[in-house]
């Protein structure tokens, strides 16, 4: 038999392998049923809540379902049990800072936002100078209320985006850190907040409280002082709703192991005299040098005193206020801020020379049209005008001009003659100024002197809740 005729080798007997059974995909969570349940006033069980928050952080639940559930929560609220689970799931959705290597009780402060509210910039270094570590995780402006991070951005080179190790390192060396929310801390909050902003569901008290506290707990704070603004320039103008938010945050914080005190503070007129970013930073530096407007300094002292008591560095508010006064007089607070700015990459020369801060190209003085006294100064109107000029943002993607701002020369209760300066407006775009000129002038109500009596002495701290 030739090679070509060689018989093929017999086939080896093999057993045909059956294809491996594919793993069955887990059924999708019944989000639609949970939406309907909450819409109709029912309670979600713990498992449903944790699944929703996990799906929000991982992106496995679509925006339209999350948005529908958020709207149902706006209408129906969350029970105390639901809210505790919601908060715990938010914190657990990402990393949690462990600051145990830093001695002392770590105390943060958070404001619901107002016009001219630059208190964090002078408060944090003063409290740190008195021995209380301050891990301050702040936000950016949206709408007419300013953001601490935007004010810090006016410092050349300053970095607010810090990795967890850098966050801890700055806190250990300066006694304070001023940073934004890390992408790995409470990531569910980042997605839910973006959806709330786009779907008119921001003003839900349970959702506000859990959003604030999830970041504070994740950053490693042991205690918190809340500054809940009330009035025309506040996020929640109505005092009853502001009180309800404060009470919710205090009670929820306590349940989560975060000691919390809340103050309701007035925001009918702007705080201090500067509205903007670079100009507000300059005013905070004045306070650290022992000057600054009376109301800015007074609120800094009061919030700082609350933080020192929570941090175990003073037995009562009076003793705490005295310690803060000494930190101002000695320059210790100013030195702490200088150290923090340098550690976060900023130019420390700004601390001693605010003239290095950005300034807008144009300035216009707005003058009184009649003699009398300022009986009303509308914070919301001025905040919206400053935003339109470029000091704030109406959308997350808007760019801020740090040199834009409004400097007030008269406030409620101040006498004024016709032609005297009410405020100086700094701006870059004359067309934007033309669009808000009347708005700025109308923010000041001037009447006969007699009707203005008593407005200057209006209370700054309205209530304390613990």
C-alpha positions as CSV (number, residue, x, y, z in Angstrom):
1,X,0.0,0.0,0.0
2,X,1.4,3.3,-1.1
3,X,1.8,6.3,1.2
4,X,-1.1,7.9,-0.5
5,X,-3.2,4.9,0.2
6,X,-2.4,4.8,3.9
7,X,-5.5,4.3,6.0
8,X,-6.4,7.2,8.2
9,X,-5.8,6.6,11.9
10,X,-8.9,5.5,13.7
11,X,-10.6,8.2,15.6
12,X,-10.2,8.2,19.3
13,X,-13.3,7.9,21.1
14,X,-14.2,11.1,23.0
15,X,-17.1,12.1,25.0
16,X,-18.7,15.3,23.7
17,X,-18.6,18.0,26.4
18,X,-21.9,19.7,27.0
19,X,-21.6,23.5,26.9
20,X,-21.3,25.0,30.3
21,X,-24.5,26.3,31.7
22,X,-24.5,30.1,31.6
23,X,-25.0,31.7,35.0
24,X,-28.4,33.2,35.3
25,X,-28.4,37.0,35.7
26,X,-29.9,38.2,38.9
27,X,-33.3,39.7,38.3
28,X,-33.3,43.6,38.4
29,X,-34.4,45.1,41.7
30,X,-38.1,46.0,41.8
31,X,-37.4,49.8,41.8
32,X,-40.7,50.5,40.1
33,X,-42.6,48.9,43.0
34,X,-40.5,50.8,45.5
35,X,-41.3,54.1,43.7
36,X,-45.0,53.3,43.9
37,X,-44.8,52.2,47.5
38,X,-43.2,55.5,48.5
39,X,-45.5,57.5,46.2
40,X,-48.5,56.0,48.1
41,X,-47.1,56.9,51.5
42,X,-45.5,53.5,52.4
43,X,-42.2,52.8,54.0
44,X,-39.2,51.2,52.3
45,X,-37.5,48.4,54.1
46,X,-33.7,48.6,54.8
47,X,-32.8,46.2,52.0
48,X,-34.7,48.3,49.4
49,X,-32.9,51.5,50.6
50,X,-29.5,49.9,50.5
51,X,-30.1,48.5,47.1
52,X,-31.2,51.9,45.8
53,X,-28.1,53.7,47.2
54,X,-25.8,50.9,45.9
55,X,-27.4,51.2,42.5
56,X,-27.0,55.0,42.5
57,X,-23.3,54.7,43.3
58,X,-22.6,52.0,40.8
59,X,-24.8,53.4,38.1
60,X,-26.9,50.2,37.8
61,X,-30.2,52.1,38.4
62,X,-31.1,54.5,35.7
63,X,-31.5,58.2,36.3
64,X,-35.3,58.2,35.5
65,X,-36.0,55.7,38.2
66,X,-33.8,57.5,40.8
67,X,-35.4,60.8,39.9
68,X,-38.9,59.4,40.3
69,X,-38.0,58.0,43.7
70,X,-36.5,61.3,44.8
71,X,-39.7,63.1,43.8
72,X,-41.8,60.6,45.8
73,X,-39.5,61.3,48.8
74,X,-40.1,65.1,48.3
75,X,-43.8,64.5,48.6
76,X,-43.9,61.8,51.2
77,X,-40.7,62.2,53.2
78,X,-38.7,59.5,55.0
79,X,-39.5,58.1,58.4
80,X,-36.7,58.4,61.1
81,X,-35.9,54.7,60.5
82,X,-35.7,55.1,56.7
83,X,-33.6,58.2,57.1
84,X,-31.0,56.5,59.4
85,X,-30.7,53.6,56.9
86,X,-30.5,56.0,53.9
87,X,-27.7,58.0,55.6
88,X,-25.7,54.8,56.6
89,X,-26.0,53.5,53.0
90,X,-24.8,56.8,51.6
91,X,-21.7,56.8,53.9
92,X,-21.1,53.1,53.1
93,X,-21.3,53.8,49.3
94,X,-17.6,54.9,49.3
95,X,-14.5,55.3,51.4
96,X,-14.4,56.6,54.9
97,X,-11.6,58.7,56.3
98,X,-9.9,57.3,59.4
99,X,-8.3,60.2,61.3
100,X,-7.6,58.4,64.5
101,X,-3.8,59.2,64.2
102,X,-4.6,62.8,64.6
103,X,-5.1,63.7,68.3
104,X,-8.1,65.5,69.5
105,X,-11.8,65.7,68.7
106,X,-12.2,66.6,65.0
107,X,-14.9,69.3,64.6
108,X,-16.3,70.6,61.3
109,X,-18.7,73.4,60.5
110,X,-21.2,73.6,57.7
111,X,-23.4,76.4,56.5
112,X,-26.5,76.0,54.3
113,X,-25.3,79.0,52.3
114,X,-25.9,82.7,52.3
115,X,-24.9,85.9,50.6
116,X,-21.5,87.2,51.8
117,X,-20.9,84.2,54.0
118,X,-17.2,83.9,54.2
119,X,-17.0,82.7,57.8
120,X,-15.4,79.4,57.1
121,X,-12.2,81.1,55.9
122,X,-11.5,82.8,59.2
123,X,-13.3,80.4,61.5
124,X,-11.4,77.2,60.6
125,X,-7.9,78.6,61.3
126,X,-9.0,80.3,64.5
127,X,-10.5,77.1,65.9
128,X,-7.4,75.1,64.8
129,X,-5.2,77.7,66.6
130,X,-7.1,76.9,69.8
131,X,-6.3,73.1,69.6
132,X,-9.3,71.7,67.7
133,X,-8.5,69.9,64.4
134,X,-10.9,71.1,61.7
135,X,-11.3,68.7,58.7
136,X,-13.5,71.0,56.6
137,X,-14.9,69.6,53.4
138,X,-16.6,72.4,51.6
139,X,-18.6,73.0,48.4
140,X,-18.9,75.4,45.5
141,X,-21.5,78.0,44.8
142,X,-24.8,77.2,43.0
143,X,-27.4,79.9,42.5
144,X,-27.1,83.1,44.5
145,X,-25.3,81.6,47.5
146,X,-21.5,81.5,47.5
147,X,-19.2,78.6,47.9
148,X,-16.0,78.4,50.1
149,X,-14.0,76.5,47.5
150,X,-14.7,79.3,44.9
151,X,-13.3,81.9,47.3
152,X,-10.2,79.8,47.9
153,X,-9.7,79.4,44.2
154,X,-8.9,83.2,44.2
155,X,-5.6,82.2,45.8
156,X,-3.0,81.5,43.0
157,X,-2.1,77.8,43.0
158,X,-4.4,76.7,45.8
159,X,-5.5,73.1,45.4
160,X,-8.8,72.0,47.0
161,X,-8.9,68.6,45.3
162,X,-6.9,66.4,47.7
163,X,-6.5,62.6,47.9
164,X,-7.3,61.1,51.3
165,X,-3.6,60.9,52.3
166,X,-3.0,64.5,51.3
167,X,-6.1,65.5,53.2
168,X,-4.9,63.8,56.4
169,X,-1.3,65.2,55.9
170,X,-2.5,68.8,55.7
171,X,-4.8,68.4,58.7
172,X,-1.9,66.9,60.8
173,X,0.5,69.7,59.9
174,X,-1.8,72.8,59.8
175,X,-4.5,71.7,62.2
176,X,-7.1,72.3,59.5
177,X,-7.7,71.4,55.9
178,X,-10.0,73.2,53.4
179,X,-10.9,70.8,50.6
180,X,-13.6,69.6,48.3
181,X,-15.4,66.3,48.3
182,X,-13.2,63.4,47.1
183,X,-14.7,61.2,44.3
184,X,-14.4,58.2,46.6
185,X,-16.2,59.7,49.6
186,X,-20.0,59.2,49.5
187,X,-20.1,58.7,45.7
188,X,-23.9,58.1,45.9
189,X,-24.4,61.6,47.2
190,X,-22.6,63.1,44.2
191,X,-25.0,61.4,41.7
192,X,-28.1,61.9,43.8
193,X,-27.3,65.6,44.3
194,X,-26.8,66.1,40.5
195,X,-30.2,64.5,39.9
196,X,-31.9,66.6,42.6
197,X,-30.4,69.8,41.1
198,X,-31.8,68.8,37.7
199,X,-35.3,67.7,38.9
200,X,-36.4,70.3,41.4
201,X,-36.0,67.9,44.3
202,X,-33.2,69.8,46.2
203,X,-35.4,71.3,48.9
204,X,-36.4,68.0,50.6
205,X,-35.4,68.2,54.2
206,X,-34.5,64.5,54.6
207,X,-32.4,64.5,51.4
208,X,-30.6,67.7,52.5
209,X,-29.8,66.3,55.9
210,X,-28.5,63.0,54.6
211,X,-26.5,64.7,51.9
212,X,-24.7,67.0,54.4
213,X,-24.1,64.4,57.1
214,X,-22.9,61.7,54.7
215,X,-20.0,63.9,53.7
216,X,-19.2,64.9,57.3
217,X,-19.2,61.4,58.6
218,X,-17.2,60.1,55.6
219,X,-14.5,62.8,56.1
220,X,-13.9,61.6,59.6
221,X,-15.4,64.4,61.7
222,X,-16.4,63.6,65.3
223,X,-18.7,66.6,65.8
224,X,-20.4,69.2,63.7
225,X,-21.7,72.8,64.1
226,X,-24.4,73.6,61.6
227,X,-25.2,77.2,60.5
228,X,-28.7,77.1,59.1
229,X,-29.4,80.4,57.4
230,X,-32.9,82.0,57.6
231,X,-34.2,85.0,55.6
232,X,-34.4,86.6,52.1
233,X,-30.9,85.5,51.1
234,X,-31.1,82.0,52.5
235,X,-31.6,78.7,50.8
236,X,-34.6,78.1,53.1
237,X,-36.1,81.6,53.7
238,X,-38.9,80.3,56.0
239,X,-37.9,80.0,59.6
240,X,-40.2,77.1,60.4
241,X,-38.6,75.0,57.6
242,X,-35.1,76.1,58.6
243,X,-35.9,75.0,62.2
244,X,-37.1,71.7,60.9
245,X,-34.0,71.1,58.9
246,X,-31.8,72.0,61.9
247,X,-33.7,69.6,64.2
248,X,-33.5,66.8,61.6
249,X,-29.7,67.3,61.2
250,X,-29.1,67.4,64.9
251,X,-31.2,64.3,65.6
252,X,-29.9,62.3,62.6
253,X,-26.3,63.2,63.5
254,X,-26.8,62.0,67.0
255,X,-28.2,58.7,65.8
256,X,-25.2,58.3,63.5
257,X,-22.7,59.0,66.3
258,X,-21.9,62.6,65.2
259,X,-22.4,65.1,68.0
260,X,-24.2,68.1,66.4
261,X,-25.3,71.6,67.4
262,X,-27.2,73.8,65.0
263,X,-27.7,77.6,65.0
264,X,-30.3,79.4,63.0
265,X,-28.7,82.7,61.8
266,X,-30.2,85.7,60.1
267,X,-29.7,86.1,56.3
268,X,-32.1,88.9,55.4
269,X,-29.2,91.2,54.5
270,X,-25.8,90.1,53.4
271,X,-23.2,89.0,56.0
272,X,-20.4,91.5,56.3
273,X,-19.7,94.0,53.5
274,X,-18.1,91.9,50.7
275,X,-20.1,89.8,48.2
276,X,-17.9,87.8,45.8
277,X,-14.9,85.6,46.0
278,X,-11.6,87.5,46.2
279,X,-13.3,90.3,48.1
280,X,-14.8,87.9,50.6
281,X,-11.4,86.3,51.2
282,X,-9.9,89.7,51.8
283,X,-12.7,90.4,54.4
284,X,-11.9,87.1,56.2
285,X,-8.3,88.1,56.4
286,X,-9.4,91.4,58.0
287,X,-11.2,89.4,60.7
288,X,-8.0,87.4,61.3
289,X,-6.1,90.6,61.8
290,X,-8.6,91.9,64.4
291,X,-10.8,94.0,62.1
292,X,-13.6,93.3,59.7
293,X,-17.3,94.0,59.9
294,X,-19.0,93.6,63.2
295,X,-21.4,90.9,62.1
296,X,-18.8,88.8,60.3
297,X,-16.6,88.9,63.4
298,X,-19.5,88.2,65.8
299,X,-20.7,85.1,63.9
300,X,-17.2,83.8,63.6
301,X,-16.8,84.1,67.3
302,X,-20.0,82.4,68.1
303,X,-19.6,79.5,65.7
304,X,-16.0,79.1,66.9
305,X,-17.0,79.0,70.5
306,X,-19.5,76.2,69.8
307,X,-16.7,74.3,68.0
308,X,-14.3,74.7,70.9
309,X,-16.9,73.4,73.4
310,X,-17.7,70.4,71.2
311,X,-14.0,69.8,70.8
312,X,-13.3,69.8,74.6
313,X,-11.1,72.8,74.5
314,X,-13.4,75.1,76.6
315,X,-15.9,74.5,79.3
316,X,-18.5,77.0,78.1
317,X,-19.2,79.5,75.3
318,X,-17.8,82.5,77.2
319,X,-14.4,80.8,77.9
320,X,-14.3,79.6,74.3
321,X,-14.9,83.1,72.9
322,X,-12.1,84.5,75.1
323,X,-9.7,81.8,73.6
324,X,-10.7,82.8,70.1
325,X,-10.1,86.5,70.9
326,X,-6.6,85.6,72.0
327,X,-6.0,83.6,68.8
328,X,-6.9,86.7,66.8
329,X,-4.8,89.1,68.9
330,X,-1.7,86.9,68.8
331,X,-1.9,86.3,65.0
332,X,-2.1,82.5,65.6
333,X,-5.2,82.1,63.4
334,X,-3.6,84.0,60.6
335,X,-0.5,81.8,60.8
336,X,-2.6,78.7,60.7
337,X,-4.3,79.8,57.5
338,X,-0.9,80.7,56.0
339,X,0.4,77.2,56.8
340,X,-2.8,75.6,55.3
341,X,-2.6,77.6,52.1
342,X,1.1,76.8,51.6
343,X,0.5,73.0,52.2
344,X,-2.3,73.1,49.7
345,X,-0.1,74.6,47.0
346,X,-1.3,78.2,47.3
347,X,0.7,81.4,47.3
348,X,1.1,82.3,51.0
349,X,2.0,85.9,50.2
350,X,-1.7,86.6,49.6
351,X,-2.3,86.2,53.4
352,X,-0.1,89.3,54.1
353,X,-0.9,91.1,50.9
354,X,-4.5,90.7,49.8
355,X,-3.7,93.2,46.9
356,X,-2.3,90.1,45.1
357,X,-5.9,88.8,44.8
358,X,-7.6,89.1,41.4
359,X,-9.5,92.4,40.7
360,X,-12.1,93.0,38.0
361,X,-11.3,95.7,35.4
362,X,-14.3,97.9,36.0
363,X,-15.7,99.5,39.1
364,X,-18.9,101.5,39.5
365,X,-20.2,103.3,42.6
366,X,-24.0,103.0,43.2
367,X,-25.3,106.1,45.0
368,X,-28.3,107.0,47.1
369,X,-31.1,108.8,45.3
370,X,-32.5,110.4,48.4
371,X,-31.7,111.2,52.0
372,X,-32.8,109.0,54.9
373,X,-31.7,105.6,56.2
374,X,-31.4,102.1,54.8
375,X,-34.5,100.2,56.1
376,X,-34.1,97.1,53.9
377,X,-31.1,95.5,52.1
378,X,-32.2,92.5,50.2
379,X,-29.6,89.8,50.3
380,X,-31.2,87.6,47.7
381,X,-31.4,90.4,45.2
382,X,-27.7,91.3,45.6
383,X,-26.7,87.7,45.6
384,X,-28.5,87.1,42.3
385,X,-27.0,90.2,40.8
386,X,-23.4,89.2,41.8
387,X,-24.1,85.8,40.3
388,X,-25.2,87.3,37.0
389,X,-22.0,89.4,37.0
390,X,-19.9,86.3,37.3
391,X,-19.3,85.8,41.0
392,X,-21.4,82.7,41.1
393,X,-22.9,80.0,38.9
394,X,-26.4,79.1,37.9
395,X,-25.2,75.8,36.3
396,X,-22.5,73.5,37.4
397,X,-20.5,74.2,34.3
398,X,-20.5,78.0,34.6
399,X,-17.1,79.6,35.1
400,X,-16.5,82.1,38.0
401,X,-14.6,85.3,37.8
402,X,-12.9,85.7,41.2
403,X,-12.4,89.4,40.8
404,X,-16.1,90.2,40.4
405,X,-18.0,91.4,43.5
406,X,-20.0,94.0,45.4
407,X,-18.6,96.0,48.4
408,X,-21.3,97.4,50.6
409,X,-20.8,100.9,52.1
410,X,-24.3,101.1,53.8
411,X,-26.4,98.4,55.5
412,X,-29.7,98.3,57.3
413,X,-30.0,101.0,59.9
414,X,-27.2,103.2,58.4
415,X,-28.1,106.9,57.6
416,X,-27.3,108.1,54.1
417,X,-27.4,111.4,52.2
418,X,-28.5,111.8,48.6
419,X,-25.5,111.1,46.4
420,X,-23.6,109.1,49.0
421,X,-22.2,105.7,48.1
422,X,-24.3,102.7,48.8
423,X,-22.0,100.1,47.3
424,X,-19.1,99.6,44.8
425,X,-19.6,97.0,42.1
426,X,-16.6,95.4,40.4
427,X,-17.2,93.6,37.1
428,X,-15.5,92.5,33.9
429,X,-18.3,92.6,31.3
430,X,-20.1,96.0,30.9
431,X,-23.0,94.2,29.2
432,X,-23.6,92.1,32.3
433,X,-23.5,95.2,34.5
434,X,-26.1,96.9,32.3
435,X,-28.3,94.0,32.9
436,X,-28.2,94.2,36.7
437,X,-27.7,97.9,37.4
438,X,-31.4,98.5,38.3
439,X,-31.4,95.3,40.3
440,X,-28.5,96.4,42.5
441,X,-30.0,99.8,43.1
442,X,-33.4,98.3,44.0
443,X,-31.9,96.1,46.6
444,X,-31.6,99.2,48.9
445,X,-34.7,100.6,50.4
446,X,-34.2,104.1,51.8
447,X,-36.8,105.8,54.0
448,X,-37.0,108.5,56.6
449,X,-34.5,108.1,59.5
450,X,-37.2,107.5,62.1
451,X,-38.5,104.4,60.4
452,X,-35.0,102.8,60.5
453,X,-34.5,102.8,64.2
454,X,-33.7,99.4,65.6
455,X,-32.8,97.8,62.3
456,X,-29.1,98.0,62.9
457,X,-29.3,96.0,66.1
458,X,-31.2,93.0,64.7
459,X,-30.2,89.7,66.1
460,X,-27.7,87.6,64.2
461,X,-28.2,84.2,66.0
462,X,-31.9,83.5,66.1
463,X,-32.0,80.0,67.8
464,X,-29.8,77.3,69.0
465,X,-30.8,73.6,68.6
466,X,-29.1,70.6,70.2
